[in-house]
Amino acid sequence: MKGTQLGEFEELVLLTIALLFDDAYSVAVVETLSEKLERPMSLGAVHRTMQRLEEKGMVSSRFGDATAERGGRSKRLFTVTLAGEQALREMRRIRNELWAGIPKTAWSGL
C-alpha cells in the first residue's frame, strides 16, 4: 500500500465516494463534486485521484453489471475501505481539534 496521507482533493473525492456509497463511479463523483463545490471538475483529475486512492488502499473497485445505456459496458464502482474510513475519521478529528482551538478573538467580528 502506498502512503496513507490524504491531500485535500483526495479527501474530497474519498468523502464523495462514501456519500455515493453503492453508486460511486467516476462520472457520478464528478457531478456530485461539481455540484457541491459549485465549479466544474475534470473527469480525468477525478478518475486519476480515484486510481491513486485505490493504490493507497483507501478504496476498492469492482465492475457493475453491463447496461444497454452504456453500450453494454460496465461501470467501475468504488467503495471506501476500512483504511479509507479510518483516514477520513482521522482527518475529521484533526480538523475539529484545530477548529475548536481557534480563539474567538481570531475572527475579526465574523
N, C-alpha and C positions, 0 to 999 in steps of 0.2 A: 504494500500500500504506500502510495506517495505521501507527502507531507499532509498534516491534518489541519494546518492553518487555513482559515477561510478569508478570502478577500471580500470586499463589500458587495461586488456584483455576484460572486459565488453565493454569498449569504442570501441575497435577494432571490436568486434562481432556486436555491435549495428550499427556501420558505415557500416559493410559488409551487414547487413540486409537491410539497407537503399539503398545501392548500388545495391543489387539484386532485390529490390523493390517487384515485384509480384511473384518472383521465389525463395524466401528466405526460404529454408528448410535446415535441419542440414547438409546433405552431400554437398550441394552447398556452404554453408558457409565455411565448412572445406576446400573444394577445392579452393575457392577464397582466403581464408586467407593463405593457404599453398603456393599458387602462389605468392601472394603479399609479404608475409614475407620471402619467399624463405626458408622455413623449414616445416617439416611435422607437422600437427596439429592432436590432438587426437579428434576423433568423440565424445567420452564421455565427454571430457572437454568442447567442444563447445556446445554440447547438454545441459549439466548442466548449462552452462552460459546463454543459451537461456531461460531455465526454470527460472533461477534467475531473468533475465531481465523481464520476464513476471510477476513474483511475485512482482517486484518493479513497475509494471505498465508502463514500458518503451516500451514494445512490446505487441501485442496481437497475438493470433494464431487462425487458422481455418484449417479445413481439406479440401484439394482439392479433385478433382474427383479421383476415383479409376482408376488405369491403368493396362492394361494387363502386361506391362513390369515390374510392381511391384507385380505381382501375385494377382492382384485385390485389393491391399491395397492402401490407400490414403496417400498422403504426408501431413505432418503438416507444413503449411506455416505460416511464421511470418511476421508481418508488424510493423513498428515503429509507436508508438502512439504520440500524441501531447506532452506528458510528456517526451518521449524519444527524440523527436526532440528538445525540449527546453533544455534538459540536454546536448545534443550534441552541440547545439549552444553556450551554456554557457561554455562548455569545450573549444571550439574553441576560444571564446572570451578571456578566461583566458590564453590559450597558446599563442595567438597572442600578448596579452599585455606583457606577460613575454618575448617573443622573441624580441619584439620591444624595451624593456627596457634594453636589454643586450648591454653594450657599445662595440663598435667595437674593442677597445683595449683588451677586454676579450678573444678574439680569437687570439691565437698565430700564426698570419700570415695566417690563413685559409680564 
